[in-house]
Amino acid sequence: MKKKMILWIAVLLFPVTAGLFGQEVSFELGAAISAGDVSLSLSGNGKTMGLALSGTLYNNREHNISISVSIGSGLYFNNSGSGQNMIATRIFPTFGINVDTEAVSISLSPKGEITVTLNAYCADLLLDNPTTEETLSAGVMPNDLQTVMSQISRYEADNPGSVTPNAIQLAIWRSRRESRISISRKVGAISDKDWDISTAILKY
């Protein structure tokens, strides 16, 4: 009787455990790059924020890899030239891109590659926008930017749908001691709404 019970338990558990182990786990981009699972060749496209970085994502492994669309609190990219360094927050397949997509990951076949576009923000107000001639590579995010990106993540989580891309960009620049005057000189008029949201983020 005891052997029969053990057999039945094993049969009942098998579909559950098979389902768990059969799931494709998604990795955050920064962790996958650090582990050597994927490589990313990246350049600017002339924009200072938004869909501002373009390139190719490569799977270095002999098995499928899934990369999360969300990059959490952001991944810092060093510019090889004199242009802006950037902070990426999401990664999308370039073809059929939809920034409002509900897709949560990008799948890469073994040794496969895919053209990608990254949603990113400028880290350096006074520098030029990244160009197609400038390559960017993942690096260590400065402490002041780590702090503000953490504030942005917490604020967005607690206030879903209320944070504008412009407010996020303002919060990043303001965390680097840029004033409203210096920012408006560079990018033009700033709405009070975006400024107020960036203020709330920096107090979070």
C-alpha positions, -999 to 999 in steps of 0.1 A, spaced: 0 0 0 29 24 9 45 17 -25 12 25 -43 8 58 -25 44 68 -34 37 59 -70 5 79 -71 21 110 -55 49 108 -81 23 107 -110 4 136 -96 35 157 -91 50 151 -125 29 175 -145 36 202 -120 73 197 -118 76 193 -156 57 226 -161 80 244 -137 112 231 -153 99 235 -188 93 273 -184 117 296 -202 133 319 -176 137 356 -187 169 373 -178 175 410 -173 197 425 -200 225 437 -177 228 403 -159 228 384 -192 256 406 -206 277 403 -174 273 365 -175 284 364 -211 251 349 -222 244 376 -247 264 404 -265 250 437 -276 264 460 -304 249 494 -300 250 529 -315 230 561 -312 205 573 -338 206 611 -332 180 612 -304 185 624 -269 157 602 -253 130 577 -262 139 551 -288 174 565 -290 197 534 -292 198 508 -320 218 477 -324 219 439 -325 215 414 -296 234 381 -299 228 349 -281 262 334 -272 248 301 -260 238 268 -276 203 271 -261 173 294 -262 176 326 -241 148 349 -231 156 386 -223 132 408 -203 118 438 -221 121 458 -189 156 467 -177 145 474 -141 162 505 -127 181 510 -160 214 500 -176 241 526 -181 258 528 -215 292 546 -220 296 565 -253 328 557 -272 328 592 -287 321 627 -273 284 624 -272 260 617 -244 261 586 -222 227 569 -219 205 550 -195 183 523 -211 151 512 -194 135 489 -220 146 468 -250 124 459 -280 127 440 -313 132 467 -339 108 452 -364 72 455 -352 82 476 -323 54 488 -300 64 508 -269 30 500 -254 35 462 -260 24 438 -233 52 414 -243 75 408 -214 105 392 -231 125 387 -263 134 352 -273 167 343 -289 173 310 -306 207 292 -300 235 313 -314 208 336 -328 206 373 -331 179 400 -334 179 437 -343 168 457 -313 159 493 -302 163 505 -267 142 531 -249 168 553 -232 174 586 -214 203 611 -216 228 612 -188 246 643 -199 226 674 -208 254 695 -223 268 669 -246 256 661 -281 231 634 -289 246 600 -297 252 595 -334 252 564 -356 290 567 -357 293 564 -319 291 530 -303 279 525 -267 287 497 -243 273 487 -209 292 502 -180 289 510 -143 262 536 -135 275 566 -114 262 568 -79 240 599 -84 223 582 -114 218 550 -94 200 570 -68 176 588 -92 169 557 -112 159 539 -80 136 569 -71 120 568 -106 114 530 -103 97 534 -69 77 564 -79 64 546 -111 55 515 -91 35 535 -66 20 559 -92 13 537 -123 5 557 -155 12 591 -140 49 595 -150 58 610 -183 90 603 -202 98 641 -201 95 640 -163 118 611 -160 144 629 -182 140 660 -161 146 641 -129 178 626 -143 192 659 -154 182 676 -121 199 649 -101 231 661 -119 225 696 -106 211 710 -138 187 740 -133 154 747 -151 172 775 -169 201 753 -181 177 726 -192 153 750 -211 183 766 -229 192 731 -242 158 716 -250 133 745 -250 102 751 -229 94 728 -200 58 721 -189 50 728 -153 34 694 -151 66 676 -161 86 698 -138 63 691 -108 64 653 -114 102 654 -116 102 673 -83 80 646 -67 103 619 -80 134 635 -65 117 637 -31 106 601 -32 
